[in-house]
Amino acid sequence: MPDHAKVTSLEAIESFRAKLIVYRERAGRVLDEVSDDVIRTRVWVEQDRPAYWKNQITVRTRDWEQHKQELFSAQLSGMRDASYVQQAAVRKSLDAVRWAEAKHELARTWARQYDHRVEPLARQVEKLRHTLSHDVGEAIHFLAEATKTLAAYAELASTGQSRKLPADTAPTDESAS
C-alpha cells in the first residue's frame, strides 16, 4: 500500500461540489413548481370545475326552457314547419343540459378522488425534496470537508514534511492481532 495519496486536482472536486449545489437549487425550484401545480390543480378540480358546470347547467336549462316555450308558441300558432325546427332545438338544448349535468357529476367525482389519487404522488415529491435537502446537503458538506482535508494534505506533502504518528498511537504487532 502506498504511503502517499496522489491528489491531482482539488479544483475538480470543488467544481463537482459547485455543480451539485446548482443542481440542488434547480431541482428544488422544480419541486416547488410541482407542489404549486398540485395546489392549483386541487383548486381547479375541487372549486372551479364544479362551479363552472353548475353554472352551465343553469344557463343550458334556461336555454332549454326558452326553446320549450318557443315550441309551445309554434304549436299554438299551428305552424308545422316551425314546430319541427323548435322540436329539434328543444332536443338539442335538453341534450346540452344532460351533457352539462354529466360533466358536473364527473367534476364532483374528480374532486372526491383527488386526494386518493394525487396524495401518494405528492408524498413522493416531498420525499425527494427531503433527499435533496438532507442527503445532497450532506454530500455537499462532505465534499467541502474532503477538499479542505486534501488541500491540507497536499500542502503538507509539498513542504516535504512527513506526517508521523506519535509513538503512543503507532500501530504495534499486538494491536494488529
Buried (B, 14 or more C-beta within 10 A) or exposed (E): EEEEEEEEEBEEBBEBBEEBBEEBEEBBEEBEEBBEEBEEBBEBBBEEBBEBBBEBBEEBBEBBEEBBEBBEEBBEEEEEEBBEBBBEBBEEBBEBBEBBBEBBEEBBEBBEEBEEEBEEEBEEBEEBBEEBBEEBBEBBEEBBEBBEEBBEBBEEBEEEEEEEEEEEEEEEEEEEE
